[in-house]
């Protein structure tokens, strides 16, 4: 019996369907044709048909996403000569979902009365995304090589669930990069890249990135990265309209609501990363300091009240977000069969460099992994643990502070190792932890309350792969 995905205290009696599951079927095809030694054509197609529960711990009678998705990708690589390479990639991506949400109804005392309320009956939401990327790499044997290209994306979508009308967007982005070669400096490399994004419904934006690396020896190198970036608001933040007002009194019905903000602007940021690393005996290491300043930060889940009903929306905050911290990566080869990996990240993310940590960004996270690969037999195993620090969750609720451990093993069989069996035990110690904080309503009073969506319980996976 699977674990109910909420704590017992968060489940209201009105939630009669409490289990969460899914049925996913995927079909894929890959084909590559080496036309000659200088050109290659490859094709990939992936089709997914699935039905996914989206249960809630209050009022829920039946909620499901019935979804179909297909992705088609075509790539062509051509080496014209020793100085010129061409690359072209085209893709098409369709995503269609039919969403059903049926709630139980309550009587005046807040008890389930046997009736139902259909909020969504196979309502459509989906999008289509297609594009092409064409680029060339030029190397004339000097101190630099060059990359020039253009990227075009066109996407459209609509959502009857969030009541988002049909919208379309086109983005064309020319880009350029210059990279040094060993002819310039034997132990030093650098690259400068620039990209101009020309969107159909927003102002143009230009981002750039400069990276460099110098190796003093095998045991010590220094590298740095500075640049800018931007992030567009997503469709939910712009257009979501979870606002039910059946009696047209101007006050939302059904408890908590969410309304998007179509006037949101893209986030902009300036970034810097500095790192030292190298190899000392059997230890490979890298220590990185990073800093990022964000303006026009999209602050989600901003409190909003209509009448006496609580809700939320989105804004571009006037405050600057300052993020800085460090990351340590290390790999230790214990012997020919055993190795271990360590990563530790510490992040401070605050408005104007002070105050509480930003929502959903852990202050610290540490990952440990122990690997065994037999030199005599085609088998091995891995033991990994993820230590996640405190996280400020949505609506001021803390989560995090947990450890999840996974164990996996593989065995290859057959003359050429064409059969592979993988056994994985997820969440070995059955840790109970929250992955997300949401908002519900109490049956009797109708008041809002916060509830945690729980992570995966202890689960055993078995996979088989055959390689032709």
N, C-alpha and C positions, 0 to 999 in steps of 0.2 A: 504494500500500500504506500503510495507516494506521500511525502509530507505535505500538509496544507501550506501554501506559500505565505502565510502570515502567522504572527503570534496569536495565541488563543484569545488574549484580551482584546485584540483588534477586530475580531470577527463578530458581526452583528447577527442576531437570529434570522434576519431577513435574507441573508445570503444562503440560499438553499443549494446552489452549485458552488462548491468550494475548492474543487481540485483543478489543477492547471496542467494541461498536456498539449501534445501536438502530434500531427501526422504529416511527415515531410517526405516527398518523393522527388528525386533529382536524376535527370538524364543529361549526360554530357558527351561531347564529341570533340576530339582534337585531330587535326590533320596537318602535316607539314610536307612540303615538296621542295627539295633542293634542286632547283631548276638547272643550275650549274654551280661551279665553285664560287661564283661571285653573286649569286642571287638566290633568295629563299622566300617562299610564300607559305604562310601558315594561317590556319582557320581554326577558330574555337567557337563552339556553341554550347550553351548551358540552359536547360529548361528545368524549372522547379514548380511543382504543384503541391501546395500544402494547406493544412487547416490548423490554425493555432488558437488555443483558448486565450482569452484576455479577461480572466475572472477578476472579481473585486470582492472584498470582504463585507460588502453591505448591499442589500437589495438584489443581488445578482441571481437571476434565474437561468440565463443562457447568454453567453457572450463569446463570439468567435470571429476570427478573420479567416476567410477563405480566399487564398491568394494564388495567383499565377505570375510567374516571372520568367522572362527569357532574355539572354544576353548573347549577342553575336559579335565576334571580333575578327577582323581581317588585318593581317600584317604583311608588309612586303619590305624586304631588306635588299639593297643593291649596292655593290661595290663597283663604282665606275672604273676606278683605277687606284693606284696607291695613294692618291691625294684626296679623293672625293668618295664619300659614302652617303647614300640616301636611305631614309627610313620613312615609311608611310604606315599609319595605323588608322583604321576606321572602325567604328562600333555603333551598335544600336541596342538600346536597353528599354524594355517595356515591363511595367509593373502594374497589375490590375488586381484589386481587392474588392471583395463583397463583404461588408461588415454588418453583423447582426448583434443587437444588444437588447435583451428583454429583461426587465426588472420586475420583481414582485411588488405588489401594492400593499399598503398598510391601512388599517382602520384608524379611527380617531384615537385609539389607545396606543397606537404604534405597533400593533401586532399584524402579522401576515394574514390577509383576509382571503387568500386563494385566488385573487385576481392578478393580472399581469399588465404591464405597461411597456409597449414596444417603442423604444427610442429610435432604433435603427432596424430596418428589415432588408438585409442584403443591399445596403446602401453602397454606392460605388466610391472608391477613392483610388487614384493611381496616377501614373505619369509616363511619359515617353521621353527618352533622352538619346540623342544621337550626335555624333561628331566625327571630326577627322583631325589628325595631327600629322604634319609633314615637316621634316627637318633634314638638314644636311650637315655633315661634319667635314671640315676642310683642314687638311694638314699638308703643307707644302715643304715640309722638311726643315722649317726654321725653329725659332724659339717658342712659337705659339701654334695652337690649333683653335679653330673657330667652329661654333655651332650656331646655325641660323634656322629659324623655323616659324611656323604659325600654327596656332591651335584654335579650332572652332568648335563650339558646343551649342546645341540648340535643345532646349527642353521645355516641355509643357505638361500641365497637370491640372487636375480638378479634384475636389473632395466634397462629397455630399454629406459626410459625417461632420466635419468641421465647418461645413457650409462655405467652402472656398470655391469661388467660381473658376471657370477655365482661364488659366493664365499661361503666358508664353514668355520666354526669355531667350535671347541670343547673346553669346559672348564670343568675341574674336580677340585673340591675344597673340600678337607677334612677339617673339623673344629672341634674345641674342646672348651668347656666352663666349668668352675668350678664356683659354686655359693655357698655362705655361707647360712646356715640355722639358725633358732633361737637358736639352740643348741650351736652355737659359741658365739654370742653376742646378747642379747635379742632385743636391739634397733638399731642394726647395721647390714647392709647387704652389701655384695659386690659381684662382678662377674668379671671374667677375661675370655675373649674370643679370640681365635686365628683362623685365616682362611688362608689357602695357596691356591692361585689360579694358576692352571696349565693350561695355554692356549696353543692351538696347533700352533698358529701363532705369539705368543709373549712370552717374557721372563716371568718366574714365578714371582709371587709377593705375599708377606705375609703381612697381615694387622692384627692389634690387637686392643683390646678395654678393658679398665678397668673402671668399674663404682663402686660407693660406696654411701651409704646413711646412715645417723645417725639421729635418732629422739630424740631430747632433751626433747620434750613434744608434746602434740597434737597441740600446737600453734607454734612450731618451729622445723624445720628439716633442715639439710644441706646435699646436694648431689653433687657429682662431677663425671666427665667423662673425660678421656684422651684416645687418641688412634690415629690410622693412617687410611687412606683410599686411594682409587685410583679410577680414572674414565677413561674408555677406550674412544678413539675417536669414533664417530659414523660413519656410512657408508657414510653419506653426506660429512663430513669433510675429509674423506679419499679419496673418489672416485668420487664425483660429477663432471660432465663435461657438464655444460650448456654453450657450446661453438659452435656457428653455423657459419660455413664458407663455404657457398654454392659455392662461386666462387674460393675457394682454393687459395686465395691470402695471407694466413697466418694471416689475420685480421678478428676478429669475425664480423659476420653480425647480425643485429637485436638488436643493442644496448648493454646493460649491460650483462656481463657474469660472471660465477663462475666456478672455477677449484679447485678440491680437492688436498690434499697433502697426498699421500700414505706413506710418511715417518714419519708421526706423531707418537709420543710416548704417553703413558698414563700419565695423570696428577697424581701427588702424593701429599698428604697433611698430616699435623699433626694438631690435633684438641684438644681443651680443653673446657669444659663447667663446670661452677660452679654455684650452685643455692642455695637459701634459700627459704623456704616456710612454710606453715602451715595453721591453721584455728584459726581465732580470732572472736569469736561470730558467726555472720552470714556471715563472709567474709572468703573465701578460697583464698590464694594468692601464687604466686611463682615468684621470680625474678631471672633471669638467666643471667650470663655474659658468652659470648662465644668468642673464638678466633680460627682462622684457618689460617695456612700458606700453600700456594700451590706452588709447583714447577712444571716445564714443563706445565705451564698453556696453554691451547689451545686457542689462540687468533683468533677469527673468524672475517671474513670480513676485512681482511688485504688488503689495496688498491693494485691493480695490473693494469698495462696499457700495452696493445698490440697495436702497431701502435698509433692511436689516440683514441682508444676505452677504456673506463674505465671498470674495472672488480675487482674481489676480490678472495682471497684464504685464507688459514689457516696456522698457524705456531705454534710451541711450543716456547713461548717467553722465553728469558733468564732471564727476571725479575721475582722476587718472588711476588706473590699476598698475601697481608696481609688483612685478614678480621677480624674485631672484632666489638662487639656491645653488646646490652642487649635486653632482652625480659621480659615484665611484663605481667603476667596473673592473673586475679582476677574474682571471682564469688561472687555475693552478693545475698543471699536469702532474698528478701524484706518481704515476708510472705509466706504462704502456697501455693499461686497461682502465685505470681510474682517473677521473678528473673532477674538478669542482668549479662552480661559477658563483660569483657574488656580485650583486648590484645593490647599491643603496642611494636613494634620492631624498634630498631634503629641500623643501620648497616653501618659501614665504610669499603669499599672494594676498595683497591687501589694497584697499583704497587709500591712495595718497601715502603709502608706506606705513600705515598704522592701522590699528583697529583689528577686528576679527579676521580670520582666514576666509577667503572667498569660498562660496558654496561649491561643493563637489570636488575640491582639490585637497588631497591629503597632505598634511605637513611632512610626513615621512613615509617611505615605503622601502622595504628591504626584501630582496629575492635571493634565495639560496637554492642551488641545484647540485646534486651529486650524480655523476654519470659513470656507468660501467659498460665497456664494450669489449667483449671477449676477443682475444687474438687467435683462439683455437676453434671457436664455434661461431656460427652466424646468429648470435643473440646478444642481448644487452638489456639494461634497465636504467631508469632515471627516477630519482626522488627529488621533488621540488617543493618548496614552501614559500608562501607569499605573506609577509608581515605588513599589514596596512595600518597606519596610524589613524588618529582621530580625523573625522571629516565633518565639516559643517554641512548638514543636509538641507534640503529644501524647507522653507518656512521656519528656519531657526532650530531645526531638530538635528542633534548630533547623531552620527553613525560612525562606522569604522571601528578601529581598535580590535582587529581580529587576525587570526592566522589560518590560512587554508593550505593544506598539504595534499599533493597528488603523487601517485605512484604509477608508473607505466613500465611495461616490458614488451620486447619484440622478439620474434623468431622468424628467420628466413629459411624456407625449405625449397627443395628442387635443385636440379643440377646447376642452374645459373642463379639460384636464389629468387626465382620468379614468383614464388608464393611468400607473402609476408603476413604474419599474424601479429596483431597488436592488442594487448590487454591493458586497460587503464582504469585505475580506481581513483575517482575524483572525490575530493574532500574526505580523505582517509579517516579523520577523527570526527566527522559529522559536525563540523563547526556551524553554529547558527549565527548568521550575519545578515545585515541589511544592505541591499544594493540600491535602494531608492526609497524616498519618502513621498507618500501621496496623501490626499485629503479625502475623507469620507464623511458620512452623516450618521448620527446616532438615531436608531429606530424611534425610540419613545419621544425624545425631545426635538429631533431634527437639527441639533447643534452639530457643528463641524468638529472633526477630530483628525489627528495625524495618524497614519499607519505606515508600517514598514513592509516593503516587499523583500522577502527573504531569498538569499542565494541558494544555489543548488545544494541539496543534501548529498550524503554519501551515495555515489552512483558508480556502477561498474559498466564499462564500455568494452565491446569486443569488435575489432575491425579486421577485415581480410582484404588484401590487395593482390591482384594478379597482374604481372607486368609481361607484356608481349615481347 
